[in-house]
């Protein structure tokens, strides 16, 4: 005989699982430092748990141009995917010349990492001049030009532009703003990668490329920002090899969720399992009530 009380317990557990619209891997790692929020009205990111959190502290001296690759905290090279960079990602040296796509991927990381460090850990350092310098790549590439709104449940959430998020950085209004700041960083990074790495396949990339008039060749809209930041043009030539970038669907089997507080791509398989299990439990519940 079926143990219906156990089934109901399973149903409650499944329904309590985080969903793509509400779960957050990156967002849940952080909060605003409460003391500094009160004292300065700015959000300084701190860890929510016992993990050690801190800036990327980019070190371009690890290798020459064309040999710098983006790696995770363990030192393993990252594939080109729609997933945003996170805690511990860094530059490491490749033993051989990288392909053009991976060089561009690292170049974009070199633009985003110092912006991320300042926004998350040192917002007071962001004078209007420094902000213009670090955000130039986004501005020149028409990324985050205007504030917009999105629905999350019964709430309307502001998705901030370059100008809007700077205002938020400098005056949090006493609110924990880390989700909005992280959302801006993650979405901006993904969109800049879309422009620099044309082989990256993702639905959202199509819209970003259309807005910038990009077809096959990668855009150079971010090159001037890189040159002003580092004193030289970015290297774009790579090894004569075919580089396959991961896609936002078939290759990574993921759907990128960039709503407030979400960052990492969520597996479609996970969604399938949750939906199927909920449906099965509902059928059992109906049988119990009949």
Backbone torsions as a table, in degrees:
resi	resn	phi	psi	omega
1	UNK	NA	139.5	-178.0
2	UNK	-69.8	132.7	176.4
3	UNK	-84.6	92.9	-174.0
4	UNK	-68.6	-29.9	178.9
5	UNK	-64.3	-36.8	177.2
6	UNK	-67.8	-37.4	179.2
7	UNK	-63.7	-41.4	179.9
8	UNK	-65.5	-37.0	178.1
9	UNK	-64.5	-40.9	177.9
10	UNK	-63.9	-39.9	179.5
11	UNK	-61.6	-44.0	179.4
12	UNK	-62.0	-40.9	-179.4
13	UNK	-64.3	-44.7	-179.3
14	UNK	-63.5	-43.6	-178.5
15	UNK	-67.5	-18.9	-180.0
16	UNK	-86.7	-7.9	-179.7
17	UNK	-65.3	148.2	176.9
18	UNK	-65.6	143.8	179.3
19	UNK	-108.6	166.4	-178.8
20	UNK	-57.6	-27.6	-177.9
21	UNK	-81.3	-15.4	-175.0
22	UNK	-124.9	-16.8	-175.7
23	UNK	-80.1	157.9	178.5
24	UNK	-152.4	125.7	174.1
25	UNK	-88.6	-54.9	179.7
26	UNK	-69.1	-44.7	-175.5
27	UNK	-60.1	-34.0	-177.9
28	UNK	-76.6	-9.9	179.2
29	UNK	-75.8	-20.7	-168.9
30	UNK	-126.2	164.9	167.7
31	UNK	-154.0	170.8	175.6
32	UNK	-82.4	141.1	174.1
33	UNK	-63.2	115.2	-171.8
34	UNK	-64.4	-39.9	-178.5
35	UNK	-65.2	-44.0	-179.7
36	UNK	-71.8	-30.4	177.3
37	UNK	-63.0	-40.2	178.5
38	UNK	-72.1	-43.5	-174.2
39	UNK	-74.1	-38.2	-172.7
40	UNK	-118.2	-10.2	-175.6
41	UNK	58.5	35.1	175.0
42	UNK	-132.7	149.8	-177.0
43	UNK	-92.8	113.6	171.2
44	UNK	-103.1	120.3	-175.5
45	UNK	-69.1	134.5	171.6
46	UNK	-134.9	162.3	-178.2
47	UNK	-74.3	145.8	175.0
48	UNK	-82.8	-20.9	-179.4
49	UNK	-120.0	-150.2	-176.7
50	UNK	-92.3	-1.4	-178.8
51	UNK	-64.1	152.4	176.4
52	UNK	-88.7	119.9	-179.0
53	UNK	-116.0	146.7	177.6
54	UNK	-176.7	177.2	-176.9
55	UNK	-70.3	163.9	176.7
56	UNK	-66.6	-34.1	-175.8
57	UNK	48.9	62.7	-173.5
58	UNK	-52.3	132.7	177.9
59	UNK	-124.7	95.0	-179.2
60	UNK	-76.3	-9.3	-178.7
61	UNK	-77.2	-1.9	-178.5
62	UNK	-65.6	-24.3	-178.1
63	UNK	-164.8	164.7	177.0
64	UNK	-74.5	165.7	175.7
65	UNK	-55.6	136.6	-180.0
66	UNK	91.8	-12.8	-179.8
67	UNK	-118.3	0.0	176.7
68	UNK	-87.7	125.9	180.0
69	UNK	-123.0	156.4	178.3
70	UNK	-90.3	127.8	-178.8
71	UNK	-128.6	160.2	177.9
72	UNK	-82.4	-175.3	-173.9
73	UNK	-62.5	-22.9	179.4
74	UNK	-87.1	-7.6	-179.1
75	UNK	95.6	3.1	179.4
76	UNK	-80.7	129.1	-179.5
77	UNK	-59.8	140.5	179.0
78	UNK	-87.9	141.5	170.1
79	UNK	-76.7	160.8	176.8
80	UNK	-81.4	109.3	-179.0
81	UNK	-136.5	170.8	175.3
82	UNK	-74.2	-1.6	-177.6
83	UNK	-71.7	133.6	179.1
84	UNK	-72.1	156.5	177.2
85	UNK	-70.7	155.6	-174.4
86	UNK	-141.9	-172.3	-177.3
87	UNK	-53.7	128.0	174.9
88	UNK	92.3	-12.4	177.3
89	UNK	-64.4	143.8	-172.4
90	UNK	-157.2	173.2	174.3
91	UNK	-90.8	137.5	173.4
92	UNK	-134.6	169.9	-177.8
93	UNK	-91.8	132.8	172.9
94	UNK	-90.0	144.0	-179.2
95	UNK	-76.8	-12.6	179.1
96	UNK	-140.7	162.2	-179.6
97	UNK	-60.2	131.7	-178.4
98	UNK	-78.0	162.0	171.5
99	UNK	-72.2	163.2	-175.5
100	UNK	-58.9	-39.8	-178.6
101	UNK	-64.4	-41.9	-179.7
102	UNK	-71.5	-30.3	174.4
103	UNK	-65.6	-45.0	178.5
104	UNK	-63.4	-39.0	178.5
105	UNK	-59.6	-43.4	178.5
106	UNK	-69.2	-37.3	178.3
107	UNK	-60.9	-43.1	179.4
108	UNK	-65.6	-39.9	176.1
109	UNK	-58.4	-38.3	179.7
110	UNK	-68.2	-23.0	174.1
111	UNK	-82.5	-40.8	-173.4
112	UNK	-80.4	-36.6	-174.5
113	UNK	-57.2	-48.7	178.3
114	UNK	-67.0	-31.0	175.2
115	UNK	-65.8	-44.3	179.5
116	UNK	-62.8	-44.1	-180.0
117	UNK	-59.6	-45.7	-177.4
118	UNK	-68.9	-44.3	-178.1
119	UNK	-65.0	-38.0	-175.2
120	UNK	-87.0	-36.8	-169.4
121	UNK	-118.6	-14.4	-177.6
122	UNK	-147.9	58.2	-176.7
123	UNK	-62.7	-24.5	-180.0
124	UNK	-67.6	-21.4	180.0
125	UNK	-76.0	-12.5	-174.9
126	UNK	-84.9	77.8	170.1
127	UNK	-67.6	169.1	179.3
128	UNK	-61.2	-34.9	179.3
129	UNK	-69.5	-44.9	-180.0
130	UNK	-67.3	-37.2	178.3
131	UNK	-63.3	-43.7	178.9
132	UNK	-61.1	-37.9	-179.7
133	UNK	-67.8	-45.8	-175.4
134	UNK	-78.0	-26.7	-178.3
135	UNK	-97.7	2.0	-175.5
136	UNK	-59.0	-39.7	179.9
137	UNK	-60.3	-37.6	177.9
138	UNK	-70.8	-44.6	-179.1
139	UNK	-62.8	-47.4	-178.2
140	UNK	-65.5	-27.0	-179.4
141	UNK	-97.5	12.1	175.3
142	UNK	59.7	35.6	178.3
143	UNK	-97.6	131.6	179.1
144	UNK	56.7	53.8	-179.0
145	UNK	-76.6	-32.4	-175.7
146	UNK	-136.7	149.4	171.0
147	UNK	-63.5	149.2	174.7
148	UNK	-141.5	177.5	-178.3
149	UNK	-128.1	149.9	175.8
150	UNK	-140.1	152.1	179.0
151	UNK	-94.6	134.0	172.8
152	UNK	-132.2	97.8	-173.2
153	UNK	68.2	-126.3	179.2
154	UNK	-98.1	12.9	-179.1
155	UNK	-108.8	146.3	172.0
156	UNK	-103.2	121.9	-174.6
157	UNK	-111.9	136.9	177.4
158	UNK	-81.4	129.4	172.4
159	UNK	-101.5	112.0	-166.0
160	UNK	-81.5	145.8	173.0
161	UNK	-83.7	178.3	176.3
162	UNK	-58.6	-47.3	179.9
163	UNK	-68.7	-40.8	-177.3
164	UNK	-66.3	-40.3	-178.3
165	UNK	-72.6	-28.7	176.9
166	UNK	-65.9	-41.2	175.8
167	UNK	-61.3	-41.0	179.0
168	UNK	-65.4	-39.5	179.0
169	UNK	-59.9	-39.8	-174.6
170	UNK	-85.7	-16.6	179.2
171	UNK	-150.7	94.4	-176.4
172	UNK	-77.6	-11.6	-179.4
173	UNK	66.9	26.6	179.1
174	UNK	76.1	5.9	-176.6
175	UNK	-103.0	150.7	172.7
176	UNK	-74.1	108.1	-172.7
177	UNK	-104.7	13.1	-171.1
178	UNK	-65.4	-32.2	179.0
179	UNK	-64.3	-44.5	-178.9
180	UNK	-65.6	-39.4	179.2
181	UNK	-66.8	-44.3	-179.4
182	UNK	-66.3	-38.7	177.5
183	UNK	-60.0	-45.5	178.2
184	UNK	-57.9	-47.8	-178.2
185	UNK	-62.9	-45.2	-175.2
186	UNK	-69.0	-44.4	180.0
187	UNK	-67.5	-40.4	179.1
188	UNK	-62.7	-42.8	-179.8
189	UNK	-62.7	-45.3	179.9
190	UNK	-61.2	-42.6	-177.9
191	UNK	-68.2	-35.9	178.0
192	UNK	-69.1	-37.7	175.2
193	UNK	-63.5	-39.5	177.0
194	UNK	-54.1	-41.8	-176.9
195	UNK	-76.5	-36.0	-175.8
196	UNK	-82.7	-25.6	-176.0
197	UNK	-122.2	89.8	-174.6
198	UNK	-65.3	-19.1	-179.8
199	UNK	-79.7	-8.8	177.0
200	UNK	-70.6	121.7	-176.7
201	UNK	-103.3	118.5	-178.2
202	UNK	-164.5	136.7	-176.7
203	UNK	-54.3	-44.9	-177.3
204	UNK	-64.4	-29.5	178.8
205	UNK	-61.6	-35.3	-179.4
206	UNK	-59.0	-44.7	-179.8
207	UNK	-65.6	-40.6	-179.9
208	UNK	-65.1	-42.4	-179.3
209	UNK	-68.3	-37.8	178.1
210	UNK	-61.7	-42.5	-179.7
211	UNK	-63.3	-25.8	-178.9
212	UNK	-105.0	5.6	178.5
213	UNK	67.9	27.2	-178.3
214	UNK	-91.5	132.9	177.5
215	UNK	-112.8	-82.4	-179.4
216	UNK	-106.6	-50.9	-178.0
217	UNK	-70.0	142.7	177.3
218	UNK	-66.7	145.4	178.7
219	UNK	-73.3	154.3	177.0
220	UNK	-106.5	15.4	-173.8
221	UNK	-59.7	-24.6	-176.9
222	UNK	-95.4	-4.6	-174.4
223	UNK	-63.7	-40.5	-179.0
224	UNK	-65.4	-38.5	177.7
225	UNK	-62.7	-41.1	178.3
226	UNK	-63.9	-43.9	-178.9
227	UNK	-63.5	-41.8	-179.8
228	UNK	-69.0	-30.3	-178.5
229	UNK	-79.0	-38.2	-172.8
230	UNK	-116.9	-2.7	174.0
231	UNK	84.8	4.3	178.3
232	UNK	-153.9	157.2	177.0
233	UNK	-66.5	148.2	176.8
234	UNK	-69.0	143.1	174.1
235	UNK	-73.1	136.3	-179.4
236	UNK	-121.1	-19.7	-179.5
237	UNK	-81.9	136.6	179.7
238	UNK	-128.4	-170.0	178.2
239	UNK	-63.0	151.2	-178.7
240	UNK	-81.7	65.3	179.8
241	UNK	-132.6	159.3	177.7
242	UNK	-88.2	120.7	-179.7
243	UNK	-107.8	122.4	177.6
244	UNK	-98.5	114.8	176.4
245	UNK	-83.6	145.3	177.8
246	UNK	-67.9	150.7	-179.8
247	UNK	-100.4	172.5	178.6
248	UNK	-86.5	4.5	179.1
249	UNK	-135.3	-82.0	-170.1
250	UNK	-67.4	-44.2	-174.3
251	UNK	-69.8	-46.5	-179.6
252	UNK	-93.3	-11.3	-176.8
253	UNK	50.9	47.2	-175.2
254	UNK	-139.2	154.5	173.3
255	UNK	-117.6	120.7	-177.4
256	UNK	-76.8	122.4	178.4
257	UNK	-107.7	118.1	-178.8
258	UNK	-124.0	38.2	172.0
259	UNK	-77.4	170.1	-175.5
260	UNK	-56.9	125.1	178.1
261	UNK	88.9	-6.3	177.8
262	UNK	-106.1	150.8	-178.8
263	UNK	-146.2	-54.3	-176.0
264	UNK	-78.2	149.3	178.3
265	UNK	-66.3	145.8	-177.0
266	UNK	-111.1	129.2	-175.8
267	UNK	-64.1	136.4	176.3
268	UNK	-64.4	-33.2	178.8
269	UNK	-58.4	-38.5	178.7
270	UNK	-60.7	-44.4	179.1
271	UNK	-61.9	-41.5	-178.9
272	UNK	-62.4	-43.9	-178.6
273	UNK	-64.1	-44.7	-179.2
274	UNK	-62.6	-49.0	-178.1
275	UNK	-62.8	-44.2	-179.3
276	UNK	-63.6	-41.7	-178.6
277	UNK	-67.8	-41.4	177.7
278	UNK	-61.2	-43.8	179.7
279	UNK	-61.0	-42.7	179.7
280	UNK	-63.5	-41.9	-179.8
281	UNK	-67.8	-36.1	178.1
282	UNK	-64.1	-40.3	177.8
283	UNK	-60.3	-44.1	179.1
284	UNK	-64.6	-38.3	179.3
285	UNK	-64.1	-41.7	178.0
286	UNK	-62.4	-41.1	177.8
287	UNK	-62.9	-35.7	179.5
288	UNK	-66.8	-38.7	-176.7
289	UNK	-78.1	-22.2	180.0
290	UNK	-72.7	NA	NA
